[in-house]
């Protein structure tokens, strides 16, 4: 089943009600920090000298907007009808019945018969990927077996002595949840849906306008 690119928020509508929102990768905190820095730059510039610090205020707005679009906005969530990959400017809905495999590398890769969709909100760090290649890290590769069910090599559980699950183990959990739900979904006729999201597009346009004004005015 081929993907269909449609207008704003068709992907979210096709996904149905959200059932579980997966925690994004730890690098997301950097987005909140940079966005906060941008907001503080803008406020400080406007309060001290709005005219003289105009460029600083514009730069702060641009930093905050780009941080939200690029780092904060991307996320992955399970919905009633499939998985919704919210990326920077596009949302992708993949029905459970269309999923043939799921693997987390630098991005979360959701595979169908025709193509692989990437979720930017969840991924493994370069360090954990290197550890996996050396055979010393956790992680699992998932796919449809001959029986039609997904078979994760390991589903993470809480660590002994009530220690929290590690970041890598949580990525394994996301993989297992998506593949397990897809394996129990049965057949379906609908295919993936890709939709542009207007709000981040507007945010990037405003950020570009701010940068342009810095050099023009």
N, C-alpha and C positions, 0 to 999 in steps of 0.2 A: 504494500500500500504506500503510495507516494504522499509526500507532505503537501499541504495546501497552505499557501501564503494568503492571508486575508487581512481585512482592516483592523483598526484598533480593538483590542481586547476580545477578539474572537477566541483566542486560546484559553483565556481565563473562563469564558462562558462555557466552552466545550468541556473543560475539566470538571465542572460541577463543584459541589461543596468541598472545602479542604478538610482532610482527615488527620494529617500530621505534617507539621512544618519542621523540616530537618534543620538542626543548628548549623549555621555557616562555618566555614573554616576559620581558624583562629586569626588569620590575617585581617579579618574584617575590622578588628579594633583599630588598625592603622587608618582606616577610612573615617571612623568616628573622630580620631585625634586630628587628622588633617582638616576635616570639616569644621571641627571646633576652632582650630587655629584660624581658618579662613573667616569664620563668623567674628571671632575676637578681633582680628585685624580690621575688619570692616567697621565694627562698633567703635574701636579705639580711634580709627582715622576720622570718623564722622564726629565723634565727641570732641576731639582735640582741635581739629582744624579741617572742616569739611571741604573747603576749597583747596587748601594747600596739599592735603593728603588724598586728593581725589583718586590718583592712580593706585595708592595703597588700598583704598576702599574697593575699587574695582577688582584689583588682584585678589582680595579676600573673598569677594563674591564668586569669582571664577573658581578659586580653589575649593570652596565649599560645594559648589554645584558639581564640579567634576568628581570630587571625592564621593558624593552620593551616587552618581551614575555608575562610576567605574568599580567602586569597592563595596559600598554599602548596599546598593539595590540588589545585586545578584543573589539569588537564593533558590532552593529546591524544596518542593512540597509535594506530598502525596495527596491526591484528590480522589473523589468517588470514582471517576471514570479513567483516571490515569495519573501520570506524573507531570507536574508543571515546572518547567525550567525557566525561571525568571532571570534573564540576563541583562546586559546594559541597556539596550534599546529595543530588544525583541523578546517576546515570550513564546515559548514552545511547549505545546501540549502533546504528550505521547500517550495514546491509550494503552491500558494494561495489555490488551490482546495483541498489540503490535510489537511489544518489547521482546526481543530475542536474546538480550544479554545486557549486563550492566557492569561497568568497571570504573573504579576511581583511579585516575592518574593525576596529572596536573589539573584536569577538569573531570567532572563526573560524565562518563561516556555512556549514553543510553543507546543501544543498538537495535535497529529494526531490520527487516529484510532488505530495505533499499538504501539506508544510510545510517550514519551515527550522529546523534545529537549531543551537544556539549552543554553541560550546566556549569557556569562559572562560579556558582556559590559554594560548591564543595569540591575539594581536591586534596591531594597529598602534597606535602612539601617536597622540595628537591632532595632533602636529606633522607626522608622516609623512602622515596623512590630508589635512591641509591642503595639503601639498606636492603630493600626488597630484591634488587638485582643481585646483590651478594648472597642472597638466600637467608639473611638474618632477620628480616622484618616480617611483620604480620601483613595480612592482606589476602584477598581471594579473588579468583577469576570465576565469573559466573556464566552459565550458558544453558540453553535448553538441552536436556538429555533425551535419550531415545524414548523415555516414558512421558515426555512432555512436561516434566517438572524441572525447576531449577535446583541445582545442587551446590550450595555454597560449601567451600571446604572448611569454613569455620564461622560460626556465628558468635560474636563477642558477648561476653557476660560481664557482670561486675567483677572486679578484681578481688582477691582474697583480702580479708580483714577490712572490708568495706572501703577499699581504696577506689577512687573514681576511675571510670573507664578512660583510657588514654585517647588522645585525639585520633591516632591511627585506628584504634579499635572502633571508634565511633564511625569512621568512614566505612569500615567493614560492616557495621550495623546498617548503615544507609544502603549499601549494596544489597545486603541480604533482605532488607525490607522490600525494596523495589522488585527484586527478582522473585521473591516469594509471592508477592501480590500478583505479579504478572503471570507466574506459573499457575495460579489458582483462578485466573480470570476467564478461561475458556476462549472461544472464538469471538471475533467482533468484526464488524464491517467498516467502521470508521477508521480513518488514518490520522497521522499526526497533523497538527494545525500550528502554523507559525504566524504570529501577528506582531506588527509594530506597536510599540507603546508610545503614545504621544507625549506623556509627561517628561520622560528623560530626554526625548528629542528636543523639547522646548528648553529644558535645563541646559543642554549642550549648546543650543543656539544662543542662549543668554550668556553663557560663559565665553563663547567665541566673540560675542558683541562687546563684552567687557574688555577682553584682551585687545580687540581692535581699537576701542576707544582710548586705551592706554597709549597706543602708538600714534593715533591720529590727532587727538586733542592736545 
